[in-house]
Amino acid sequence: MKILIADDEPLSRRLLEKTLIGLEHEVLAVSDGVEATTALLRPDGPRLAILDWMMPGADGLAVCRSVRQRAAPYVYVILLTARTRPEDMLIALDAEVDDFLTKPFHDLELRARLRSAGRVLDLQEGLLRTHEELHRLATHDHLTGLSNRSRVVEQLALELRRTARDLEPLSVVLADLDRFSRQGRRRADTRHHRRAARVRRAPHAVDDREHGTRVHHQLDRQCIRAD
C-alpha cells in the first residue's frame, strides 16, 4: 500500500518511514502540511495518510479538511498526536479524521490501525466498482455495449444545449440495424457486436467552455426510436 506520512520532526518521520517500509509499504514522506495536501490531491496520490497534528504550513486537520472537499478517491486519514483529551478527539473527528495513532507510536498499534484502514479502503473500492457496474447496466445495452435509449436521449439533450450555446449545427442519424426476423438472432448478434465496436472507435472532441477544458465524448450513433 502507498502511504503518505507528514511530520515536521525528522527523527519521528524517519522512524515511522522505516517501520512502514519494514512492513512492505511504499512510503512518501513530507515535512509540512502544504506538501502533504499537494501529494494527496494528485490523481495518483496515496490513499492512506498518517498526519502529524501540528505542522508548519497547514496542520493535520487542515490537510484532512482539504482532502475531504474532493469526493473521490477517498483518502483514509490517521492523525498522529500526543493529545489524548476527549475534546481534542472531538475536534479531530469534526475535521473528518478516520483514526488516531499515539505519538510516539507503538508497532502493534500501528499494525492494527493499518489493518483497519486497509479493510475500509477495500470496502470502499468494492462499493465504487459495484456502483460503476450498476450505472453501466442502467445506461448501456447488454447486447452491443452501446448507450441505451435513455442514455442517448440524455446525451442528445446535452448536445442540443452545447450547440445552442456555441451556435453550431447538430446532425442526428437514425439507423435501424435489427432485422432479426431476416438474419436470425445469432447472426444478428454477431453483426451488432462488430458494428458496436466500430462505433466505440469513433470518438470526437468537444469544447466544454463552461468549465474551460477540452473533453472527449464517445457518442453512440444509434437509433432513437419510440417503442
HUPE-V142450 format. One record per residue. N is the residue number from 1. RES is the residue in one small letter. PSI is psi in degrees with one decimal (* if undefined). D_FIRST is the distance of its C-alpha to the first C-alpha in whole Angstrom. Layout:
BEGIN
n->N res->RES psi->PSI d_first->D_FIRST
n->N res->RES psi->PSI d_first->D_FIRST
END
This chain:
BEGIN
n->1 res->m psi->140.5 d_first->0
n->2 res->k psi->123.7 d_first->4
n->3 res->i psi->133.6 d_first->6
n->4 res->l psi->133.7 d_first->10
n->5 res->i psi->135.6 d_first->13
n->6 res->a psi->115.1 d_first->16
n->7 res->d psi->129.5 d_first->19
n->8 res->d psi->-4.4 d_first->22
n->9 res->e psi->111.6 d_first->23
n->10 res->p psi->-43.4 d_first->22
n->11 res->l psi->-47.9 d_first->23
n->12 res->s psi->-41.5 d_first->20
n->13 res->r psi->-43.4 d_first->18
n->14 res->r psi->-38.7 d_first->18
n->15 res->l psi->-44.5 d_first->18
n->16 res->l psi->-41.5 d_first->15
n->17 res->e psi->-45.9 d_first->13
n->18 res->k psi->-41.3 d_first->15
n->19 res->t psi->-43.7 d_first->13
n->20 res->l psi->-39.4 d_first->10
n->21 res->i psi->-38.3 d_first->10
n->22 res->g psi->-26.4 d_first->12
n->23 res->l psi->10.2 d_first->10
n->24 res->e psi->35.6 d_first->8
n->25 res->h psi->151.6 d_first->5
n->26 res->e psi->128.9 d_first->6
n->27 res->v psi->134.1 d_first->8
n->28 res->l psi->114.3 d_first->11
n->29 res->a psi->131.2 d_first->14
n->30 res->v psi->165.8 d_first->17
n->31 res->s psi->-0.6 d_first->20
n->32 res->d psi->167.6 d_first->21
n->33 res->g psi->-30.6 d_first->21
n->34 res->v psi->-46.3 d_first->22
n->35 res->e psi->-40.8 d_first->20
n->36 res->a psi->-46.0 d_first->17
n->37 res->t psi->-45.3 d_first->18
n->38 res->t psi->-44.9 d_first->19
n->39 res->a psi->-41.5 d_first->15
n->40 res->l psi->-27.3 d_first->14
n->41 res->l psi->-1.9 d_first->17
n->42 res->r psi->149.3 d_first->16
n->43 res->p psi->-33.7 d_first->16
n->44 res->d psi->23.8 d_first->13
n->45 res->g psi->163.5 d_first->11
n->46 res->p psi->149.2 d_first->8
n->47 res->r psi->-6.5 d_first->8
n->48 res->l psi->132.6 d_first->8
n->49 res->a psi->135.5 d_first->11
n->50 res->i psi->111.6 d_first->13
n->51 res->l psi->131.4 d_first->16
n->52 res->d psi->142.3 d_first->19
n->53 res->w psi->-50.8 d_first->22
n->54 res->m psi->116.0 d_first->25
n->55 res->m psi->154.9 d_first->24
n->56 res->p psi->156.9 d_first->26
n->57 res->g psi->-61.9 d_first->26
n->58 res->a psi->131.9 d_first->25
n->59 res->d psi->177.0 d_first->24
n->60 res->g psi->-36.3 d_first->21
n->61 res->l psi->-40.0 d_first->23
n->62 res->a psi->-39.4 d_first->24
n->63 res->v psi->-44.8 d_first->20
n->64 res->c psi->-43.7 d_first->19
n->65 res->r psi->-40.3 d_first->22
n->66 res->s psi->-42.0 d_first->22
n->67 res->v psi->-36.6 d_first->19
n->68 res->r psi->-15.5 d_first->20
n->69 res->q psi->-16.6 d_first->23
n->70 res->r psi->131.4 d_first->21
n->71 res->a psi->-42.4 d_first->21
n->72 res->a psi->154.1 d_first->18
n->73 res->p psi->155.6 d_first->15
n->74 res->y psi->138.0 d_first->14
n->75 res->v psi->123.1 d_first->12
n->76 res->y psi->124.4 d_first->12
n->77 res->v psi->123.0 d_first->14
n->78 res->i psi->125.9 d_first->14
n->79 res->l psi->124.1 d_first->18
n->80 res->l psi->117.1 d_first->18
n->81 res->t psi->152.2 d_first->22
n->82 res->a psi->-3.1 d_first->25
n->83 res->r psi->135.1 d_first->27
n->84 res->t psi->-0.7 d_first->28
n->85 res->r psi->141.8 d_first->31
n->86 res->p psi->-37.8 d_first->31
n->87 res->e psi->-32.1 d_first->32
n->88 res->d psi->-40.2 d_first->29
n->89 res->m psi->-38.4 d_first->26
n->90 res->l psi->-39.9 d_first->28
n->91 res->i psi->-44.0 d_first->28
n->92 res->a psi->-41.5 d_first->24
n->93 res->l psi->-33.9 d_first->24
n->94 res->d psi->-26.8 d_first->26
n->95 res->a psi->3.7 d_first->24
n->96 res->e psi->33.7 d_first->22
n->97 res->v psi->142.1 d_first->19
n->98 res->d psi->-36.8 d_first->17
n->99 res->d psi->172.4 d_first->17
n->100 res->f psi->149.5 d_first->19
n->101 res->l psi->123.5 d_first->18
n->102 res->t psi->138.6 d_first->21
n->103 res->k psi->122.8 d_first->22
n->104 res->p psi->146.2 d_first->22
n->105 res->f psi->159.7 d_first->19
n->106 res->h psi->141.9 d_first->20
n->107 res->d psi->-44.6 d_first->17
n->108 res->l psi->-41.6 d_first->18
n->109 res->e psi->-41.1 d_first->18
n->110 res->l psi->-46.0 d_first->14
n->111 res->r psi->-41.9 d_first->13
n->112 res->a psi->-41.9 d_first->15
n->113 res->r psi->-40.2 d_first->13
n->114 res->l psi->-37.7 d_first->10
n->115 res->r psi->-43.4 d_first->11
n->116 res->s psi->-43.3 d_first->13
n->117 res->a psi->-43.1 d_first->10
n->118 res->g psi->-41.0 d_first->8
n->119 res->r psi->-43.9 d_first->12
n->120 res->v psi->-45.1 d_first->13
n->121 res->l psi->-38.3 d_first->11
n->122 res->d psi->-42.0 d_first->11
n->123 res->l psi->-42.6 d_first->15
n->124 res->q psi->-39.3 d_first->15
n->125 res->e psi->-42.4 d_first->14
n->126 res->g psi->-40.9 d_first->16
n->127 res->l psi->-39.9 d_first->19
n->128 res->l psi->-43.2 d_first->18
n->129 res->r psi->-40.9 d_first->19
n->130 res->t psi->-43.2 d_first->22
n->131 res->h psi->-43.1 d_first->23
n->132 res->e psi->-40.1 d_first->23
n->133 res->e psi->-41.2 d_first->25
n->134 res->l psi->-39.2 d_first->28
n->135 res->h psi->-40.7 d_first->28
n->136 res->r psi->-43.9 d_first->29
n->137 res->l psi->-33.6 d_first->31
n->138 res->a psi->-19.8 d_first->33
n->139 res->t psi->-0.6 d_first->33
n->140 res->h psi->149.4 d_first->34
n->141 res->d psi->132.0 d_first->36
n->142 res->h psi->-24.0 d_first->35
n->143 res->l psi->-48.7 d_first->38
n->144 res->t psi->-21.8 d_first->37
n->145 res->g psi->1.1 d_first->34
n->146 res->l psi->166.8 d_first->36
n->147 res->s psi->141.5 d_first->36
n->148 res->n psi->-178.0 d_first->38
n->149 res->r psi->-44.8 d_first->41
n->150 res->s psi->-37.8 d_first->40
n->151 res->r psi->-39.0 d_first->37
n->152 res->v psi->-44.1 d_first->40
n->153 res->v psi->-41.6 d_first->42
n->154 res->e psi->-45.2 d_first->39
n->155 res->q psi->-36.7 d_first->38
n->156 res->l psi->-38.9 d_first->42
n->157 res->a psi->-39.7 d_first->42
n->158 res->l psi->-41.9 d_first->40
n->159 res->e psi->-36.1 d_first->41
n->160 res->l psi->-41.4 d_first->45
n->161 res->r psi->-39.8 d_first->44
n->162 res->r psi->-45.6 d_first->42
n->163 res->t psi->-33.1 d_first->45
n->164 res->a psi->-38.9 d_first->48
n->165 res->r psi->-42.3 d_first->46
n->166 res->d psi->0.1 d_first->46
n->167 res->l psi->47.3 d_first->49
n->168 res->e psi->153.4 d_first->48
n->169 res->p psi->157.7 d_first->50
n->170 res->l psi->128.8 d_first->48
n->171 res->s psi->142.1 d_first->49
n->172 res->v psi->126.6 d_first->48
n->173 res->v psi->125.8 d_first->48
n->174 res->l psi->130.5 d_first->49
n->175 res->a psi->129.5 d_first->49
n->176 res->d psi->114.2 d_first->50
n->177 res->l psi->12.3 d_first->48
n->178 res->d psi->-87.3 d_first->49
n->179 res->r psi->42.0 d_first->52
n->180 res->f psi->-35.8 d_first->51
n->181 res->s psi->-30.6 d_first->54
n->182 res->r psi->-36.2 d_first->55
n->183 res->q psi->-23.4 d_first->52
n->184 res->g psi->144.3 d_first->51
n->185 res->r psi->-47.2 d_first->48
n->186 res->r psi->-43.7 d_first->46
n->187 res->r psi->-40.9 d_first->47
n->188 res->a psi->-40.8 d_first->47
n->189 res->d psi->-43.2 d_first->43
n->190 res->t psi->-43.7 d_first->43
n->191 res->r psi->-38.8 d_first->44
n->192 res->h psi->-42.1 d_first->42
n->193 res->h psi->-42.3 d_first->39
n->194 res->r psi->-44.2 d_first->40
n->195 res->r psi->-39.3 d_first->41
n->196 res->a psi->-38.9 d_first->38
n->197 res->a psi->-38.6 d_first->36
n->198 res->r psi->-38.2 d_first->39
n->199 res->v psi->-42.8 d_first->38
n->200 res->r psi->-19.5 d_first->35
n->201 res->r psi->9.5 d_first->35
n->202 res->a psi->64.9 d_first->37
n->203 res->p psi->160.8 d_first->35
n->204 res->h psi->154.9 d_first->37
n->205 res->a psi->144.8 d_first->36
n->206 res->v psi->133.8 d_first->37
n->207 res->d psi->121.9 d_first->38
n->208 res->d psi->84.6 d_first->36
n->209 res->r psi->-21.9 d_first->38
n->210 res->e psi->-30.3 d_first->37
n->211 res->h psi->3.5 d_first->34
n->212 res->g psi->25.3 d_first->35
n->213 res->t psi->164.0 d_first->33
n->214 res->r psi->120.0 d_first->33
n->215 res->v psi->161.6 d_first->32
n->216 res->h psi->124.2 d_first->32
n->217 res->h psi->141.1 d_first->33
n->218 res->q psi->90.0 d_first->34
n->219 res->l psi->140.0 d_first->37
n->220 res->d psi->120.3 d_first->38
n->221 res->r psi->90.6 d_first->42
n->222 res->q psi->172.8 d_first->43
n->223 res->c psi->132.3 d_first->46
n->224 res->i psi->101.1 d_first->46
n->225 res->r psi->147.9 d_first->49
n->226 res->a psi->143.8 d_first->50
n->227 res->d psi->* d_first->51
END
